[in-house]
Amino acid sequence: MNNPLLIFGLGTPEIIVIVVVILLLFGGRKIPELMRGLGKGVRSFKEGMNEVESEINKPVEKPKQSDGDTQK
């Protein structure tokens, strides 16, 4: 029983009630629009995480010394 919803104590009846309440609040026409927005948000979050990860794994470049900079 490796169901993540068990953490919150949600069973089938509770999930059905939540879905019915969402349908009553938003209506059938708004739900696809809400899911599209949720999908775009998740996609944007994943892109941001990948960008941060690539920035972390990027090799560090050493600063170039100009000819006028001589060290003694």
N, CA and C atoms as a LAMMPS dump frame, in Angstrom:
ITEM: TIMESTEP
0
ITEM: NUMBER OF ATOMS
216
ITEM: BOX BOUNDS ff ff ff
-5.0000000000000000e+02 5.0000000000000000e+02
-5.0000000000000000e+02 5.0000000000000000e+02
-5.0000000000000000e+02 5.0000000000000000e+02
ITEM: ATOMS id mol type element x y z
1 1 1 N 0.849 -1.179 0
2 1 2 C 0 0 0
3 1 3 C 0.892 1.238 0
4 2 1 N 1.368 1.585 -1.16
5 2 2 C 2.264 2.723 -1.317
6 2 3 C 1.51 3.883 -1.959
7 3 1 N 0.362 4.223 -1.412
8 3 2 C -0.486 5.269 -1.953
9 3 3 C -0.2 6.584 -1.226
10 4 1 N 0.222 7.633 -1.97
11 4 2 C 0.542 8.904 -1.296
12 4 3 C -0.668 9.558 -0.634
13 5 1 N -1.873 9.22 -1.069
14 5 2 C -3.056 9.83 -0.456
15 5 3 C -3.344 9.26 0.932
16 6 1 N -2.735 8.138 1.258
17 6 2 C -2.943 7.585 2.591
18 6 3 C -2.292 8.451 3.663
19 7 1 N -1.321 9.231 3.276
20 7 2 C -0.657 10.125 4.221
21 7 3 C -1.673 11.113 4.803
22 8 1 N -2.57 11.583 3.954
23 8 2 C -3.558 12.566 4.38
24 8 3 C -4.847 11.909 4.867
25 9 1 N -4.914 10.603 4.851
26 9 2 C -6.101 9.899 5.295
27 9 3 C -7.257 10.016 4.309
28 10 1 N -6.945 10.22 3.029
29 10 2 C -7.983 10.358 2.022
30 10 3 C -8.271 9.007 1.383
31 11 1 N -9.532 8.641 1.415
32 11 2 C -9.964 7.427 0.747
33 11 3 C -10.812 7.79 -0.454
34 12 1 N -11.4 6.783 -1.068
35 12 2 C -12.225 7.002 -2.256
36 12 3 C -13.416 7.917 -1.972
37 13 1 N -14.163 7.718 -0.88
38 13 2 C -15.31 8.617 -0.635
39 13 3 C -14.901 10.085 -0.469
40 14 1 N -13.795 10.32 0.198
41 14 2 C -13.354 11.698 0.393
42 14 3 C -12.945 12.341 -0.927
43 15 1 N -12.266 11.579 -1.766
44 15 2 C -11.852 12.104 -3.063
45 15 3 C -13.063 12.421 -3.92
46 16 1 N -14.083 11.575 -3.883
47 16 2 C -15.312 11.823 -4.65
48 16 3 C -15.982 13.103 -4.171
49 17 1 N -16.047 13.311 -2.868
50 17 2 C -16.652 14.534 -2.323
51 17 3 C -15.868 15.757 -2.776
52 18 1 N -14.536 15.688 -2.75
53 18 2 C -13.709 16.813 -3.181
54 18 3 C -13.958 17.126 -4.65
55 19 1 N -14.041 16.1 -5.493
56 19 2 C -14.283 16.312 -6.924
57 19 3 C -15.66 16.939 -7.152
58 20 1 N -16.668 16.505 -6.428
59 20 2 C -18.014 17.069 -6.578
60 20 3 C -18.028 18.534 -6.148
61 21 1 N -17.362 18.85 -5.054
62 21 2 C -17.312 20.242 -4.587
63 21 3 C -16.605 21.113 -5.615
64 22 1 N -15.513 20.621 -6.192
65 22 2 C -14.805 21.384 -7.222
66 22 3 C -15.701 21.612 -8.428
67 23 1 N -16.442 20.577 -8.844
68 23 2 C -17.372 20.733 -9.966
69 23 3 C -18.445 21.77 -9.663
70 24 1 N -18.946 21.769 -8.446
71 24 2 C -19.985 22.739 -8.079
72 24 3 C -19.428 24.161 -8.03
73 25 1 N -18.213 24.321 -7.543
74 25 2 C -17.633 25.652 -7.421
75 25 3 C -17.24 26.25 -8.777
76 26 1 N -16.596 25.465 -9.605
77 26 2 C -16.035 25.998 -10.838
78 26 3 C -16.846 25.668 -12.084
79 27 1 N -17.639 24.632 -12.04
80 27 2 C -18.399 24.235 -13.216
81 27 3 C -17.54 23.413 -14.167
82 28 1 N -18.193 22.68 -15.028
83 28 2 C -17.504 21.782 -15.95
84 28 3 C -16.692 22.502 -17.006
85 29 1 N -17.064 23.737 -17.332
86 29 2 C -16.367 24.462 -18.403
87 29 3 C -15.055 25.078 -17.937
88 30 1 N -14.958 25.416 -16.674
89 30 2 C -13.754 26.068 -16.16
90 30 3 C -12.65 25.081 -15.785
91 31 1 N -12.993 23.841 -15.518
92 31 2 C -11.999 22.872 -15.045
93 31 3 C -10.888 22.631 -16.066
94 32 1 N -11.183 22.439 -17.366
95 32 2 C -10.068 22.265 -18.31
96 32 3 C -9.124 23.474 -18.339
97 33 1 N -9.689 24.661 -18.213
98 33 2 C -8.867 25.871 -18.184
99 33 3 C -7.98 25.895 -16.937
100 34 1 N -8.532 25.5 -15.805
101 34 2 C -7.753 25.435 -14.572
102 34 3 C -6.636 24.403 -14.678
103 35 1 N -6.929 23.256 -15.271
104 35 2 C -5.915 22.213 -15.419
105 35 3 C -4.811 22.647 -16.378
106 36 1 N -5.186 23.381 -17.433
107 36 2 C -4.169 23.909 -18.362
108 36 3 C -3.226 24.86 -17.628
109 37 1 N -3.799 25.733 -16.828
110 37 2 C -2.984 26.667 -16.053
111 37 3 C -2.091 25.939 -15.066
112 38 1 N -2.621 24.904 -14.438
113 38 2 C -1.827 24.11 -13.505
114 38 3 C -0.678 23.41 -14.238
115 39 1 N -0.967 22.871 -15.415
116 39 2 C 0.067 22.209 -16.216
117 39 3 C 1.161 23.175 -16.635
118 40 1 N 0.776 24.386 -17.032
119 40 2 C 1.773 25.396 -17.417
120 40 3 C 2.636 25.78 -16.221
121 41 1 N 2.02 25.88 -15.061
122 41 2 C 2.776 26.215 -13.857
123 41 3 C 3.777 25.127 -13.492
124 42 1 N 3.362 23.877 -13.587
125 42 2 C 4.252 22.763 -13.281
126 42 3 C 5.399 22.716 -14.29
127 43 1 N 5.073 22.923 -15.568
128 43 2 C 6.103 22.913 -16.618
129 43 3 C 7.119 24.036 -16.381
130 44 1 N 6.622 25.211 -16.037
131 44 2 C 7.508 26.345 -15.765
132 44 3 C 8.405 26.06 -14.563
133 45 1 N 7.851 25.441 -13.542
134 45 2 C 8.628 25.095 -12.359
135 45 3 C 9.737 24.106 -12.705
136 46 1 N 9.404 23.087 -13.503
137 46 2 C 10.407 22.096 -13.899
138 46 3 C 11.504 22.727 -14.746
139 47 1 N 11.139 23.635 -15.649
140 47 2 C 12.144 24.327 -16.467
141 47 3 C 13.069 25.16 -15.589
142 48 1 N 12.5 25.815 -14.602
143 48 2 C 13.312 26.602 -13.675
144 48 3 C 14.256 25.722 -12.877
145 49 1 N 13.778 24.574 -12.431
146 49 2 C 14.631 23.649 -11.688
147 49 3 C 15.76 23.133 -12.568
148 50 1 N 15.462 22.811 -13.829
149 50 2 C 16.497 22.334 -14.749
150 50 3 C 17.522 23.43 -15.022
151 51 1 N 17.043 24.668 -15.116
152 51 2 C 17.946 25.798 -15.353
153 51 3 C 18.897 25.991 -14.172
154 52 1 N 18.381 25.899 -12.976
155 52 2 C 19.206 26.045 -11.78
156 52 3 C 20.207 24.896 -11.704
157 53 1 N 19.748 23.688 -11.999
158 53 2 C 20.633 22.523 -11.947
159 53 3 C 21.76 22.65 -12.974
160 54 1 N 21.445 23.108 -14.182
161 54 2 C 22.482 23.268 -15.2
162 54 3 C 23.452 24.385 -14.814
163 55 1 N 22.947 25.41 -14.148
164 55 2 C 23.811 26.507 -13.699
165 55 3 C 24.764 26.02 -12.607
166 56 1 N 24.285 25.151 -11.747
167 56 2 C 25.118 24.609 -10.671
168 56 3 C 26.195 23.689 -11.249
169 57 1 N 25.838 22.878 -12.234
170 57 2 C 26.767 21.905 -12.798
171 57 3 C 27.696 22.5 -13.851
172 58 1 N 27.486 23.754 -14.213
173 58 2 C 28.317 24.405 -15.221
174 58 3 C 29.725 24.591 -14.666
175 59 1 N 30.755 24.274 -15.48
176 59 2 C 32.122 24.446 -14.973
177 59 3 C 32.44 25.921 -14.741
178 60 1 N 33.246 26.162 -13.738
179 60 2 C 33.62 27.529 -13.376
180 60 3 C 34.757 27.982 -14.298
181 61 1 N 34.591 29.151 -14.893
182 61 2 C 35.615 29.693 -15.775
183 61 3 C 36.546 30.58 -14.966
184 62 1 N 37.843 30.431 -15.215
185 62 2 C 38.818 31.274 -14.53
186 62 3 C 38.86 32.63 -15.215
187 63 1 N 38.965 33.706 -14.436
188 63 2 C 39.03 35.043 -15.057
189 63 3 C 40.337 35.203 -15.834
190 64 1 N 40.24 35.857 -16.976
191 64 2 C 41.415 36.085 -17.816
192 64 3 C 42.187 37.276 -17.274
193 65 1 N 43.521 37.164 -17.283
194 65 2 C 44.358 38.283 -16.855
195 65 3 C 44.8 39.046 -18.1
196 66 1 N 44.699 40.348 -18.023
197 66 2 C 45.13 41.165 -19.16
198 66 3 C 46.644 41.318 -19.139
199 67 1 N 47.221 41.751 -20.251
200 67 2 C 48.667 41.914 -20.363
201 67 3 C 49.206 42.982 -19.419
202 68 1 N 48.408 43.986 -19.092
203 68 2 C 48.848 45.062 -18.204
204 68 3 C 48.943 44.624 -16.764
205 69 1 N 48.306 43.532 -16.422
206 69 2 C 48.32 43.048 -15.044
207 69 3 C 49.496 42.092 -14.861
208 70 1 N 50.536 42.585 -14.277
209 70 2 C 51.686 41.721 -13.986
210 70 3 C 51.801 41.572 -12.486
211 71 1 N 52.061 40.372 -12.08
212 71 2 C 52.191 40.107 -10.651
213 71 3 C 53.671 39.983 -10.295
214 72 1 N 54.078 40.575 -9.198
215 72 2 C 55.48 40.526 -8.762
216 72 3 C 55.603 39.698 -7.541
